[in-house]
Amino acid sequence: METLTVDLCVIGAGAGGLTVAAGASQLGAKTVLIEAGEMGGDCLNYGCVPSKALLAAAHAAKAMRDGARFGLANGPAEAVDFRRVHDHVRGVIEAIAPQDSGERFEGLGVRVIRAAARFTGPRELQAGEIRLRARRFVIATGSRPAVPPIPGLDRVPYHTNETIFGLTDLPEHLLVIGGGPIGCELAQAYRRLGARVTILEAANLLPKDDPEPVDLLRRRLRSEGVDLYEQARVTAVENAAGGGIVAHVEQGGDRKAIAGSTLLVAAGRRPTVKGLNLEAAGVAYTERDGIAVDHRLRTTNRRIYAVGDVTGRHRFTHMAAYEAGIVIRNALFRLPAKIDDRAVPWVTFTDPELAHVGLTEAQARTRAGRGGIRVLRWPFAENDRAQAERATDGFVKAVTTPRGRILGATIVGARAGELIHLWALAIGQDLKIGAIANMIAPYPTLGEASKRAAGSFYMPALFSERTRRLVRFLGLFG
């Protein structure tokens, strides 16, 4: 058995692990990267990349059917060739994969080990036939789909995000258990590509988001033909007599059986901790919440760090990459860098997109107490670029203190994921609302909506009777 001694050992080749490994090796640290599954992790192979590629195809299909809005002939629904859609999704993954490949990281000086890792002590582990000791470890094993304890689920065929992108035939009727970001994105995509789709959500659609923009998305999904059941508990699933799946649902005291051809389980995620033998390393964790870390991302074993989904904190690819930078500063440079999660943005890539950063209106009101808050809005319907593109469903909503400190922002509408960048920067840099209100925004752009929302902070004072009296008084002097 080979024995290695290195500076840094990274377990998991997803976004967080790859960023740590690349950075550490290029900074001169002797680095090992261990991955038992696919290089690139969930995001490249089963998550962000394939889902956005599928959504792009779905948006194109919708645009073909909506050509009449722009004076163009509508395209027929049968123009969708789902096998070619599948090939498009695979092609996007294959185009990005070389950036995350073992060969690329070996070229950066990283030793890549393709095996499962298991701790054998506080400072050592085993991966395949290799025993490894390191000065510091980073656990970046990500998360996996959560499978709810629904009676009968173990006896029917179902998909998760790890298998759904392998379909080469369009489902006739897709049943989606879960109305979170994954469920909503894939439901809309498959509906636009021609499938019947039903969402079954135990709570409300996108429960972690501000309900005001979620309601706009809810109306859009229903207008496109998605059958949506909220506050609906799936009590059992079973194989249908003639093929397909039947979901038994309770909603508001009513019981119904909903039949579909294909089942997708999108009911959240769980940290990937199984098999790591974290007890031997002295690392505290739970199966549900993942590995416990402090603000420097150190575990209960101070030589071991954890980043990304495995910590159960913010399950976003961009946060895993951000946390990787925090770990590098701590582990290699011994700097007491801490995470700052005041300005963590997230986006649900439906149409309209829903993006958020900072506090929601409800959270801000709870924290403000007697001090109060200001809520600023600007509708896309009053934005000239949105009018030109017939994309007027949506709005910018910002929450500030009475003195103009920005607490949070939500955008629902076209390209909301791009527009939220400005608000994330403002919150992260402690800018006041005047910084956005006074910026020069190019015309005509959707970004003007953010400037107009920010400018509305000053409207009550600017157009008050007091201001008018001042203008009249100054006019007396010529």
Secondary structure by P-SEA (a helix, b strand, c coil): cbbbbccbbbccccaaaaaaaaaaaaaccbbbbbbccccccccccccaaaaaaaaaaaaaaaaaaacccccbbbbbcccccaaaaaaaaaaaaaaacccccaaaaaaaccccccbbbbbccccccccccbbbbccbbbbcccccccccccccccccccccccccccccccccbbbbccccaaaaaaaaaaaaaccbbbbbbcccccccccaaaaaaaaaaaaaaccccccccccccccccccbbbbbbbbcccbbbbbbbcbbbbcccccccccccccccccccccccccccccccccccccccccccccccccccaaaaaaaaaaaaaaacccccccccccbbbbbcccccbbbbccccaaaaaaaaccbbbbbbbbbccccaaaaaacccccbbbbbbcccccccccccccccccccaaaaaaaaaacccaaaaaaccccccccaaaaaaaaacccccccccaaaaaaaaaaaccc
